[in-house]
């Protein structure tokens, strides 16, 4: 039994330190970038919004129109409400990344003792999956709602003839990441049950 533990914990200490350092770096970078973006947002009060533009006739080409395309609208001198709409995903997104990375860090730290397949690791992975799934959904909805609301503000500023469309898309990458973490959580849970059974036979 002791030989088995040594093999599990046997990957070298530098690898352990590098992996833990990477997760800590992810958390730190997420917080720092979020803080910088928020400071710039509240200081400059300029908001760049991805927008769609309706089809437009091309003056240089008779009988041709420019189909719906993507552009970017910048609101200058944004109000406090507009700034808060833009700031919401800048806070929620890094919070999701930091929370998930922290849970994974707890799992990685268990490698120091050579017991990766433990019920607590399954719980940490489940927590990370829920953070990514629910946090990602809330962040995506906040981003989509804010983008649509700000695009509508842009429409009002440009007047009745505005070519802008108030639309937004919901990113779905978080679903794949969350499902992967759920699979890992189940894998670790079953591994913990198997480890308990083996230990009971020794």
Secondary structure as UniProt FT lines:
FT   HELIX           2..8
FT   TURN            9..10
FT   HELIX           13..44
FT   STRAND          47..53
FT   STRAND          56..57
FT   TURN            59..60
FT   TURN            62..63
FT   STRAND          65..66
FT   STRAND          69..75
FT   HELIX           80..109
FT   HELIX           110..112
FT   TURN            113..114
FT   HELIX           119..158
FT   TURN            160..161
FT   STRAND          164..165
FT   HELIX           173..201
//
